[in-house]
Amino acid sequence: MPTHHWGARPPSCSTRRSPKEACPETLAPTASTTVALALGDALAVTLLEVKGFRREDFAALHPGGVLGRKLLLRVADVMLTRTCRR
């Protein structure tokens, strides 16, 4: 994959025009929020790959969250042994 400098124009199909919203009165943003989410996700995934961010990095930064706990939790942490009594 070719590398691009920040500010350089990479090959893309983005435009500066806002997409047409689904709401006929344009009261509720629909298409524009979807585009923003897609661009944000693409940027996040690209940075994960460029920086070599791993599951262990995520778990270390978010140990108390659901995903962090899921990544850090091991069977031994919740396993009952014969010496345990209820």
The first five atom37 places (N, CA, C, CB, O) and aatype in JSON, in Angstrom:
{
  "aatype": [12, 14, 16, 8, 8, 17, 7, 0, 1, 14, 14, 15, 4, 15, 16, 1, 1, 15, 14, 11, 6, 0, 4, 14, 6, 16, 10, 0, 14, 16, 0, 15, 16, 16, 19, 0, 10, 0, 10, 7, 3, 0, 10, 0, 19, 16, 10, 10, 6, 19, 11, 7, 13, 1, 1, 6, 3, 13, 0, 0, 10, 8, 14, 7, 7, 19, 10, 7, 1, 11, 10, 10, 10, 1, 19, 0, 3, 19, 12, 10, 16, 1, 16, 4, 1, 1],
  "atom_mask": [
    [1, 1, 1, 1, 1],
    [1, 1, 1, 1, 1],
    [1, 1, 1, 1, 1],
    [1, 1, 1, 1, 1],
    [1, 1, 1, 1, 1],
    [1, 1, 1, 1, 1],
    [1, 1, 1, 0, 1],
    [1, 1, 1, 1, 1],
    [1, 1, 1, 1, 1],
    [1, 1, 1, 1, 1],
    [1, 1, 1, 1, 1],
    [1, 1, 1, 1, 1],
    [1, 1, 1, 1, 1],
    [1, 1, 1, 1, 1],
    [1, 1, 1, 1, 1],
    [1, 1, 1, 1, 1],
    [1, 1, 1, 1, 1],
    [1, 1, 1, 1, 1],
    [1, 1, 1, 1, 1],
    [1, 1, 1, 1, 1],
    [1, 1, 1, 1, 1],
    [1, 1, 1, 1, 1],
    [1, 1, 1, 1, 1],
    [1, 1, 1, 1, 1],
    [1, 1, 1, 1, 1],
    [1, 1, 1, 1, 1],
    [1, 1, 1, 1, 1],
    [1, 1, 1, 1, 1],
    [1, 1, 1, 1, 1],
    [1, 1, 1, 1, 1],
    [1, 1, 1, 1, 1],
    [1, 1, 1, 1, 1],
    [1, 1, 1, 1, 1],
    [1, 1, 1, 1, 1],
    [1, 1, 1, 1, 1],
    [1, 1, 1, 1, 1],
    [1, 1, 1, 1, 1],
    [1, 1, 1, 1, 1],
    [1, 1, 1, 1, 1],
    [1, 1, 1, 0, 1],
    [1, 1, 1, 1, 1],
    [1, 1, 1, 1, 1],
    [1, 1, 1, 1, 1],
    [1, 1, 1, 1, 1],
    [1, 1, 1, 1, 1],
    [1, 1, 1, 1, 1],
    [1, 1, 1, 1, 1],
    [1, 1, 1, 1, 1],
    [1, 1, 1, 1, 1],
    [1, 1, 1, 1, 1],
    [1, 1, 1, 1, 1],
    [1, 1, 1, 0, 1],
    [1, 1, 1, 1, 1],
    [1, 1, 1, 1, 1],
    [1, 1, 1, 1, 1],
    [1, 1, 1, 1, 1],
    [1, 1, 1, 1, 1],
    [1, 1, 1, 1, 1],
    [1, 1, 1, 1, 1],
    [1, 1, 1, 1, 1],
    [1, 1, 1, 1, 1],
    [1, 1, 1, 1, 1],
    [1, 1, 1, 1, 1],
    [1, 1, 1, 0, 1],
    [1, 1, 1, 0, 1],
    [1, 1, 1, 1, 1],
    [1, 1, 1, 1, 1],
    [1, 1, 1, 0, 1],
    [1, 1, 1, 1, 1],
    [1, 1, 1, 1, 1],
    [1, 1, 1, 1, 1],
    [1, 1, 1, 1, 1],
    [1, 1, 1, 1, 1],
    [1, 1, 1, 1, 1],
    [1, 1, 1, 1, 1],
    [1, 1, 1, 1, 1],
    [1, 1, 1, 1, 1],
    [1, 1, 1, 1, 1],
    [1, 1, 1, 1, 1],
    [1, 1, 1, 1, 1],
    [1, 1, 1, 1, 1],
    [1, 1, 1, 1, 1],
    [1, 1, 1, 1, 1],
    [1, 1, 1, 1, 1],
    [1, 1, 1, 1, 1],
    [1, 1, 1, 1, 1]
  ],
  "atom_positions": [
    [[0.84, -1.17, 0.0], [0.0, 0.0, 0.0], [0.89, 1.24, 0.0], [-0.96, 0.0, 1.22], [1.78, 1.35, 0.84]],
    [[0.68, 2.16, -0.9], [1.51, 3.36, -0.93], [1.22, 4.25, 0.27], [1.3, 4.15, -2.23], [0.09, 4.33, 0.74]],
    [[2.25, 4.9, 0.76], [2.04, 5.81, 1.89], [1.78, 7.22, 1.38], [3.26, 5.79, 2.84], [2.3, 7.63, 0.34]],
    [[1.0, 7.94, 2.12], [0.65, 9.31, 1.78], [1.01, 10.2, 2.95], [-0.85, 9.44, 1.41], [0.86, 9.81, 4.1]],
    [[1.48, 11.39, 2.66], [1.74, 12.37, 3.7], [0.43, 13.06, 4.04], [2.82, 13.4, 3.25], [-0.44, 13.22, 3.19]],
    [[0.31, 13.46, 5.32], [-0.89, 14.2, 5.71], [-0.99, 15.44, 4.84], [-0.86, 14.58, 7.22], [-0.01, 16.17, 4.66]],
    [[-2.14, 15.66, 4.31], [-2.34, 16.81, 3.44], [-2.2, 16.47, 1.97], [0.0, 0.0, 0.0], [-2.74, 17.18, 1.12]],
    [[-1.49, 15.39, 1.65], [-1.39, 14.98, 0.25], [-2.74, 14.4, -0.14], [-0.23, 13.93, 0.04], [-3.49, 13.92, 0.71]],
    [[-3.02, 14.44, -1.4], [-4.32, 13.94, -1.84], [-4.21, 12.47, -2.23], [-4.85, 14.78, -3.03], [-3.71, 12.15, -3.3]],
    [[-4.68, 11.57, -1.36], [-4.67, 10.15, -1.71], [-5.8, 9.85, -2.69], [-4.8, 9.27, -0.45], [-6.76, 10.62, -2.78]],
    [[-5.7, 8.75, -3.4], [-6.8, 8.41, -4.29], [-8.07, 8.16, -3.47], [-6.45, 7.16, -5.15], [-8.05, 7.35, -2.54]],
    [[-9.12, 8.81, -3.8], [-10.38, 8.62, -3.07], [-11.54, 9.06, -3.95], [-10.38, 9.4, -1.73], [-11.35, 9.63, -5.03]],
    [[-12.72, 8.8, -3.47], [-13.91, 9.21, -4.2], [-14.72, 10.2, -3.35], [-14.77, 7.99, -4.58], [-15.91, 10.39, -3.59]],
    [[-14.09, 10.82, -2.36], [-14.83, 11.74, -1.51], [-15.07, 13.06, -2.24], [-14.07, 11.99, -0.19], [-14.29, 13.48, -3.09]],
    [[-16.16, 13.68, -1.88], [-16.5, 14.99, -2.45], [-16.74, 15.96, -1.3], [-17.75, 14.9, -3.38], [-16.85, 15.55, -0.15]],
    [[-16.82, 17.2, -1.62], [-17.11, 18.2, -0.59], [-18.61, 18.45, -0.46], [-16.39, 19.51, -0.9], [-19.04, 19.12, 0.48]],
    [[-19.38, 17.94, -1.36], [-20.83, 18.12, -1.28], [-21.39, 17.2, -0.23], [-21.49, 17.86, -2.65], [-20.91, 16.08, -0.04]],
    [[-22.42, 17.66, 0.45], [-23.12, 16.81, 1.41], [-24.07, 15.9, 0.64], [-23.89, 17.66, 2.47], [-24.68, 16.32, -0.34]],
    [[-24.18, 14.67, 1.08], [-25.13, 13.77, 0.39], [-26.57, 14.21, 0.68], [-24.92, 12.3, 0.84], [-26.83, 14.91, 1.66]],
    [[-27.48, 13.8, -0.18], [-28.89, 14.14, 0.01], [-29.42, 13.37, 1.21], [-29.73, 13.83, -1.27], [-29.29, 12.15, 1.29]],
    [[-30.02, 14.09, 2.14], [-30.58, 13.46, 3.34], [-31.89, 12.74, 2.99], [-30.83, 14.52, 4.45], [-32.59, 13.14, 2.06]],
    [[-32.2, 11.7, 3.73], [-33.42, 10.94, 3.48], [-34.66, 11.67, 3.98], [-33.33, 9.58, 4.15], [-35.75, 11.51, 3.42]],
    [[-34.5, 12.48, 5.01], [-35.63, 13.22, 5.56], [-36.08, 14.28, 4.54], [-35.25, 13.89, 6.92], [-35.28, 15.12, 4.13]],
    [[-37.34, 14.25, 4.13], [-37.79, 15.2, 3.11], [-37.69, 16.66, 3.55], [-39.22, 14.89, 2.73], [-37.55, 17.54, 2.7]],
    [[-37.76, 16.93, 4.83], [-37.66, 18.3, 5.34], [-36.24, 18.62, 5.81], [-38.65, 18.51, 6.49], [-35.99, 19.71, 6.32]],
    [[-35.32, 17.69, 5.65], [-33.93, 17.8, 6.11], [-33.84, 18.19, 7.59], [-33.18, 18.83, 5.27], [-32.94, 18.92, 8.0]],
    [[-34.78, 17.68, 8.37], [-34.76, 17.94, 9.81], [-33.86, 16.95, 10.54], [-36.18, 17.87, 10.38], [-33.22, 17.31, 11.53]],
    [[-33.82, 15.73, 10.06], [-33.01, 14.69, 10.71], [-31.85, 14.32, 9.79], [-33.87, 13.44, 11.05], [-32.07, 13.9, 8.65]],
    [[-30.62, 14.48, 10.27], [-29.49, 14.07, 9.44], [-29.46, 12.55, 9.32], [-28.16, 14.59, 10.03], [-29.56, 11.84, 10.32]],
    [[-29.32, 12.08, 8.12], [-29.29, 10.62, 7.91], [-28.06, 10.25, 7.09], [-30.57, 10.14, 7.19], [-27.15, 9.6, 7.61]],
    [[-28.02, 10.65, 5.85], [-26.9, 10.28, 4.97], [-25.6, 10.93, 5.43], [-27.2, 10.69, 3.53], [-24.55, 10.29, 5.38]],
    [[-25.65, 12.18, 5.88], [-24.42, 12.87, 6.28], [-23.79, 12.22, 7.51], [-24.7, 14.35, 6.55], [-22.57, 12.14, 7.62]],
    [[-24.63, 11.77, 8.45], [-24.07, 11.12, 9.64], [-23.5, 9.76, 9.28], [-25.15, 10.96, 10.73], [-22.49, 9.34, 9.85]],
    [[-24.12, 9.07, 8.34], [-23.6, 7.77, 7.9], [-22.24, 7.94, 7.22], [-24.59, 7.09, 6.93], [-21.32, 7.15, 7.46]],
    [[-22.11, 8.96, 6.39], [-20.84, 9.24, 5.72], [-19.77, 9.57, 6.76], [-20.98, 10.4, 4.71], [-18.64, 9.08, 6.67]],
    [[-20.11, 10.4, 7.75], [-19.15, 10.77, 8.79], [-18.7, 9.55, 9.59], [-19.78, 11.81, 9.74], [-17.51, 9.41, 9.89]],
    [[-19.63, 8.66, 9.92], [-19.26, 7.44, 10.64], [-18.35, 6.55, 9.81], [-20.52, 6.66, 11.04], [-17.37, 6.0, 10.32]],
    [[-18.66, 6.4, 8.53], [-17.83, 5.56, 7.66], [-16.42, 6.13, 7.52], [-18.48, 5.43, 6.27], [-15.45, 5.38, 7.57]],
    [[-16.32, 7.44, 7.36], [-15.0, 8.05, 7.26], [-14.22, 7.92, 8.57], [-15.12, 9.53, 6.87], [-13.02, 7.65, 8.56]],
    [[-14.9, 8.11, 9.68], [-14.25, 7.95, 10.99], [-13.76, 6.53, 11.2], [0.0, 0.0, 0.0], [-12.65, 6.32, 11.69]],
    [[-14.58, 5.55, 10.84], [-14.17, 4.14, 10.97], [-12.97, 3.83, 10.08], [-15.35, 3.21, 10.61], [-12.04, 3.14, 10.5]],
    [[-12.99, 4.34, 8.85], [-11.88, 4.11, 7.93], [-10.59, 4.71, 8.49], [-12.19, 4.7, 6.55], [-9.53, 4.09, 8.41]],
    [[-10.68, 5.91, 9.03], [-9.51, 6.55, 9.62], [-8.99, 5.77, 10.83], [-9.84, 7.99, 10.03], [-7.79, 5.57, 10.97]],
    [[-9.91, 5.33, 11.69], [-9.51, 4.57, 12.88], [-8.82, 3.26, 12.5], [-10.74, 4.27, 13.75], [-7.79, 2.92, 13.08]],
    [[-9.37, 2.53, 11.55], [-8.78, 1.26, 11.14], [-7.42, 1.48, 10.49], [-9.72, 0.51, 10.17], [-6.48, 0.71, 10.71]],
    [[-7.31, 2.52, 9.69], [-6.03, 2.84, 9.06], [-4.97, 3.13, 10.11], [-6.19, 4.03, 8.1], [-3.85, 2.64, 10.02]],
    [[-5.33, 3.94, 11.11], [-4.37, 4.26, 12.17], [-4.0, 3.02, 12.99], [-4.94, 5.34, 13.08], [-2.85, 2.88, 13.4]],
    [[-4.97, 2.13, 13.23], [-4.66, 0.88, 13.94], [-3.59, 0.1, 13.19], [-5.94, 0.01, 14.1], [-2.64, -0.4, 13.8]],
    [[-3.75, 0.0, 11.89], [-2.79, -0.75, 11.08], [-1.43, -0.06, 11.01], [-3.34, -0.95, 9.67], [-0.4, -0.71, 11.15]],
    [[-1.44, 1.24, 10.81], [-0.18, 1.99, 10.69], [0.62, 1.94, 11.98], [-0.46, 3.44, 10.3], [1.84, 1.78, 11.96]],
    [[-0.07, 2.08, 13.1], [0.61, 2.11, 14.4], [0.84, 0.71, 14.99], [-0.2, 2.93, 15.38], [1.52, 0.58, 16.0]],
    [[0.29, -0.33, 14.36], [0.47, -1.68, 14.86], [-0.27, -1.93, 16.17], [0.0, 0.0, 0.0], [0.18, -2.71, 17.0]],
    [[-1.41, -1.26, 16.35], [-2.21, -1.37, 17.57], [-2.8, -2.77, 17.65], [-3.33, -0.3, 17.6], [-3.41, -3.25, 16.7]],
    [[-2.62, -3.45, 18.8], [-3.07, -4.83, 18.96], [-4.14, -4.94, 20.03], [-1.89, -5.74, 19.32], [-4.44, -3.97, 20.73]],
    [[-4.73, -6.12, 20.15], [-5.75, -6.38, 21.16], [-5.22, -6.08, 22.56], [-6.23, -7.83, 21.07], [-5.92, -5.52, 23.39]],
    [[-3.98, -6.47, 22.79], [-3.39, -6.26, 24.11], [-3.27, -4.77, 24.43], [-2.0, -6.93, 24.18], [-3.44, -4.36, 25.58]],
    [[-3.0, -3.96, 23.43], [-2.93, -2.51, 23.62], [-4.31, -1.97, 24.0], [-2.41, -1.81, 22.34], [-4.43, -1.14, 24.91]],
    [[-5.33, -2.43, 23.32], [-6.69, -1.99, 23.62], [-7.08, -2.39, 25.03], [-7.68, -2.58, 22.6], [-7.62, -1.58, 25.78]],
    [[-6.8, -3.64, 25.4], [-7.15, -4.13, 26.74], [-6.42, -3.34, 27.82], [-6.81, -5.63, 26.86], [-7.0, -3.05, 28.86]],
    [[-5.17, -2.99, 27.58], [-4.4, -2.23, 28.56], [-4.96, -0.82, 28.74], [-2.93, -2.17, 28.15], [-4.93, -0.27, 29.84]],
    [[-5.47, -0.23, 27.66], [-6.01, 1.12, 27.73], [-7.45, 1.17, 28.25], [-5.94, 1.76, 26.37], [-7.9, 2.2, 28.74]],
    [[-8.16, 0.06, 28.15], [-9.57, 0.01, 28.57], [-9.82, -1.23, 29.44], [-10.51, -0.01, 27.34], [-10.69, -2.03, 29.1]],
    [[-9.1, -1.41, 30.55], [-9.24, -2.64, 31.34], [-10.59, -2.78, 32.02], [-8.16, -2.69, 32.37], [-11.02, -3.9, 32.3]],
    [[-11.27, -1.68, 32.31], [-12.54, -1.75, 33.02], [-13.75, -1.88, 32.12], [0.0, 0.0, 0.0], [-14.85, -2.16, 32.6]],
    [[-13.58, -1.67, 30.84], [-14.71, -1.75, 29.92], [-15.03, -3.19, 29.56], [0.0, 0.0, 0.0], [-14.25, -4.1, 29.83]],
    [[-16.17, -3.38, 28.97], [-16.61, -4.74, 28.6], [-15.61, -5.42, 27.68], [-17.99, -4.68, 27.92], [-15.23, -6.57, 27.9]],
    [[-15.17, -4.71, 26.63], [-14.21, -5.32, 25.7], [-12.86, -5.56, 26.35], [-14.04, -4.44, 24.46], [-12.23, -6.6, 26.13]],
    [[-12.4, -4.59, 27.16], [-11.12, -4.76, 27.85], [-11.14, -5.94, 28.79], [0.0, 0.0, 0.0], [-10.2, -6.73, 28.82]],
    [[-12.21, -6.07, 29.58], [-12.34, -7.21, 30.49], [-12.36, -8.52, 29.72], [-13.61, -7.08, 31.35], [-11.74, -9.51, 30.12]],
    [[-13.09, -8.52, 28.61], [-13.2, -9.72, 27.79], [-11.82, -10.16, 27.26], [-14.16, -9.48, 26.61], [-11.52, -11.35, 27.19]],
    [[-10.99, -9.18, 26.9], [-9.66, -9.48, 26.38], [-8.68, -9.89, 27.47], [-9.12, -8.29, 25.63], [-7.74, -10.64, 27.22]],
    [[-8.9, -9.39, 28.69], [-7.96, -9.68, 29.79], [-8.37, -10.89, 30.62], [-7.84, -8.48, 30.68], [-7.51, -11.51, 31.25]],
    [[-9.64, -11.23, 30.64], [-10.14, -12.3, 31.49], [-9.65, -13.67, 31.01], [-11.66, -12.27, 31.53], [-9.72, -13.99, 29.82]],
    [[-9.17, -14.45, 31.94], [-8.7, -15.8, 31.64], [-9.54, -16.8, 32.42], [-7.19, -15.96, 31.97], [-10.15, -16.44, 33.43]],
    [[-9.57, -18.03, 31.99], [-10.34, -19.08, 32.65], [-9.92, -19.19, 34.12], [-10.15, -20.43, 31.94], [-10.78, -19.35, 34.99]],
    [[-8.64, -19.11, 34.4], [-8.14, -19.23, 35.77], [-8.71, -18.15, 36.68], [-6.62, -19.17, 35.78], [-8.79, -18.35, 37.9]],
    [[-9.09, -17.01, 36.13], [-9.64, -15.92, 36.94], [-11.03, -16.25, 37.5], [-9.72, -14.65, 36.13], [-11.41, -15.72, 38.54]],
    [[-11.76, -17.11, 36.83], [-13.13, -17.43, 37.27], [-13.31, -18.91, 37.6], [-14.12, -17.03, 36.2], [-14.4, -19.31, 38.02]],
    [[-12.29, -19.71, 37.43], [-12.4, -21.15, 37.63], [-12.45, -21.48, 39.13], [-11.21, -21.88, 36.96], [-11.67, -20.96, 39.93]],
    [[-13.38, -22.35, 39.48], [-13.44, -22.85, 40.85], [-12.55, -24.07, 40.96], [-14.91, -23.19, 41.26], [-12.55, -24.93, 40.08]],
    [[-11.8, -24.15, 42.02], [-10.94, -25.32, 42.25], [-11.52, -26.14, 43.38], [-9.48, -24.9, 42.56], [-12.49, -25.72, 44.01]],
    [[-10.96, -27.27, 43.65], [-11.46, -28.14, 44.7], [-11.32, -27.52, 46.09], [-10.74, -29.47, 44.67], [-12.08, -27.85, 46.99]],
    [[-10.38, -26.64, 46.26], [-10.16, -26.01, 47.56], [-11.17, -24.89, 47.83], [-8.75, -25.46, 47.65], [-11.29, -24.43, 48.97]],
    [[-11.9, -24.46, 46.81], [-12.9, -23.4, 46.99], [-14.18, -24.0, 47.53], [-13.18, -22.66, 45.66], [-14.62, -25.06, 47.07]],
    [[-14.79, -23.35, 48.48], [-16.08, -23.78, 49.02], [-17.04, -22.62, 48.92], [-15.96, -24.29, 50.49], [-16.66, -21.45, 49.06]],
    [[-18.26, -22.95, 48.69], [-19.27, -21.89, 48.59], [-19.89, -21.63, 49.94], [-20.36, -22.25, 47.58], [-20.76, -20.77, 50.07]]
  ]
}
